[in-house]
């Protein structure tokens, strides 16, 4: 594969880098997906076992596109390989993990189901119907929003501190804890997980079971995370938990395109935290735009 012919200079540097830890800052329209797929294909061509590669994308659509492009590049090179990289979302990966490991948490079985919006709405409705303030829409919205925020941060009911409740809050700490604890308990009784549970319970199992942690750290040598500017601390810690000391990590993102702060995204992870955790981090910036006209770029 002639990377220098297929890619521009900075794309080539990113796709061919041998650094253990690589940060690719990719502005809009700079050929990010093209660079990522070439990096994955190139690593397979130089001998990396594709079955030991994990790429995390932001959506299922992006995962499918990357998978298709990598396969096409390998076919173009007439390269036959056993297996393929696992390319999926954070939630998709955690779902796979918990199908094997959730029994490490008492009360769940491997036949768990994902709770849809109707399921979670019914659980909350049952809880609020028995509360004095349970008919207040403002109260319900405030409490459920806080619970979703706590779960995004990976905070279990037993870990919630009283200072998370503002002094002027419409709900008390005890009311919040009653709803949150009841919600988690009712889901567990039905062997249901909501989407936040997929990440939280995966983190819990990996954090508290050394044998599971070591077994899974032996599965993957290469990690790649796309749209890294929109990851939150729970997702970042999950990646670190699954990485062995010898594993490589490539992250791709653009701090200027962080749009999911309302869902816990922290662009300081890609800007600052990464270089502190990985001092040998290499950074490549993709700054040649292929999407916009020159008039727009000048402006």
N, C-alpha and C positions, 0 to 999 in steps of 0.2 A: 504494500500500500504506500503510495507516494503522497504522504501528508502535506509536504511543502507545495505540491502541485494542486492539491484539492482545497487547501485552506490558506487564509491570509496569515501574515507573520505571527500575530498574537494568538490566533486560533491554533496555529501549529504548535506554538510554545505550550499552550494549555493541553492540547490533545496528546502531545508526546512527552510531557513532563514526567520525570522519574522521581519527583519528590514524594515523600511519604504523606505529607500533608499539603494539600493544594487548595487555594481559594481563587475562584474565577469570578471576577466582578464583570458582569455582562449587562451593559445598558440595553435599552429596548432596540430591537432590530439589528443586533450585532451578530446574529448567527449562533445563538447560545445552544439551541437544540442540535444543530449541525455539529458543533464542537463536541458536545457531550457524546453523541452517538459515535463520532470518530474516535473519541478517547476510549470508549468501551470496546469498540471493535479492534482498535489498535492493541489494547492490552491483551485481548484474546489471541490476536495474531502473533504476539511475541511470547506466548506461552502460558498466560494466566488461565486457570481452569474456570470456564464461565459459570460453573455451578457454585463457585466460591465467591461470586460477585453479587452484590446487592445494591440496587439503585432505587432510591426513594424519590418519587415524584409527587406533585401536588394534587393531581387528579388522575382518575382512571384513564381518561382520554390521553393525557400526556404520557402515561405509562405505555399504553398501546402504541402510540406514535413512536416512542423511543424504541420499543421492542421491534416494531416493524422495520425501522430504519437500520438498526444494528444487524438484523437478519439479512437485509438487502445488501449491506456492505460486505458481509461475510460471503454471501453468494457471489457477489461481484468478483471477489478474490478467489472463488472456487475453493473456499475453505470449509472443510467438514469438521464439526466438533461435536463432542458428546455433551448434550445438555445445552443450557442457555442461561444467561444471567437472570436473576429474579428481579423484575422491575415492577414495583407496585407503590401504593400510597402507604403512609404511616399506618393508617387504620387497617389496610389490607394485610400488611405484614404482621401487625399485632393480632389480627384475627387468626392468621395461620399459627402463630406462636401459641395462642391460648387454646386452640383446638387440641394441642398436645399437652400443654402444661397447666391448664386452669385448675386441675384437681389438687394442685398445691395450695389452693385457697378453699378451706372447708365451706361446704354449702353449694358449690358449683359442680356441674358435671360437663363432660366434653360435648354434650348435646345442647349446650346453651344456644339461645337464639338472640338476635339483635332486636332490641326494642325500637319500634318505629315511633313516629310522632304521636300517633293515636294512642299507642301503649303508654308512653310517658305522660301524655296529657291526662289519661284516665287515672294513672297512679296519683298524680298531683291532685286531681279532682277529688279522689277518695280521701286524701289527707286533709285538704283544706275544708272539705264539707263538715268536718268534725271540729273545726277551730272557730273560736268566737269572731275572729276577723276574716274568716274564710270566704265571706261574700264580697269583700272589697277587692276590686280589680287592681287597684293601686298596690295593695298589700301583696296580692298574689304575684304581680309582675316584679315587685321589688325583691321578694324572697326567691323566686325562681331564677331571676337574673343573677342574684348573688350566688346561688348554688351552681349555676352553669359556670360562673367565673371561678369559683373555688375548684371545680372539677377540671377546668382548663389548666389551672396551675398545678393539678395533681394533688390537691389537698383532700384527704379523707375526713369524714366527720369527726373522728377522734383526734384529728390534728388541728382542728379549727380553734383559733384563739379569739378571745373576746374583743380584741382591738380591731377585728375586721368589720365590726358593726359601728357605723358612724354615730356620733352622739345624737344627731337629729333624725335618725332612721325611723321609719314607720314600723319596723319590726324590732323585737328584742333578740338578744343572743339566744335565749332559751327557745323562742319561737323558731328562729332559724335552725337551730340544732334539732328541734323536734321534726321539722319538715325534712331536712336533709337526711337525718338518720332513718326516718320512716321510709323515705323514697328509696334509699339504698337497700333497706331490709325487704321491702315489697318486691323490688326487682329481683333480688336474690331468691326469694321464695318461689318466684316463677321461672328461675333459671334464665333470667333476661339480663342483657348488658346493653347500656346505651353506648353511643359512639365514644364518649369520654372515658367510659369504663374500659374500653379496649386498650387505650394507652395507659390508664392508671393501673389496671390490674397487671398488665405486662411489666410495668416498672416495678410493681410490688413483688411479683414473683422473682424477677431478676435480682432485685435488691436483697431479698431475704433468703434466697436459696443458692448457696455457693455452687452446688453440684450442677444445677440447671444453668447457672451463669457460665461456668467453665465449659460445659458441653456446647452451648450455643456460640461461645466465643471461638470455638474450633471450627465452626461451619463456614465462616466468611473471612476472606483475606482483603477484599476490596469493597469499600463503601463509597457511594456517591449520593449526595443529597441535592436535589434541584430546588429552586425557589427558596433558598436558604434564608433569605431576608424575612420570610413569613413563618419561620419556625418559632416555637415558644420554648421556654426553658425545659418543660417536661419532654418535648420531642428531642431536644438537644441532649438531655441527660440519657434518654433511651439509646441514642446512637452511641454515646460513650460507653454505656453498659455492655453493648453487644460487641464492641471492638476489643480485640486483643492488643497487646503492646506492639505486635509486629504488623497489625493491619494498617492499610492505607486509607486515607479519607480525602475525598474531593468534594468540595461544596461549591455551589454555583448560585449566584444571586446578585441583586442590585439594591443596596440600602435605600436608594431613592425611590424604589418601587414597593416599599412596605405598605400594604393596604389592609392587613388583618390585625392591626393593633387592638381592635375591639374583641378579638378572639385570642389575645395573649401574645401575639407576635412581638418579638423584641429584635429590632434591627441592630442593637448594640452587640448581639451575639456574633453576627458576621463582621461588624466593624471592629470590635475590641476584644470580646471574650475569646474568640478563636485563637488569636495570636498569643494571648496569655496562656491558654491551655496547651498550645502547640507552638513553642518558640521557634521551631525550624520551619514554620509555615511559609510556603512560597505563594506569592500573589501574582496573578496575570490579569490584566485588564483588557477586555474586549471593547474597543471604542470606535470601530469602523462600522457605520450604520448602513444597512442595506434596505431599509424599509421606507425611509422618508426621502422626499425630494430635496435637492440642494437648497431650495428657497426656505424650506422649513428648518433645515439644519442650520442655515445661516442665522435665522431668527432665534 
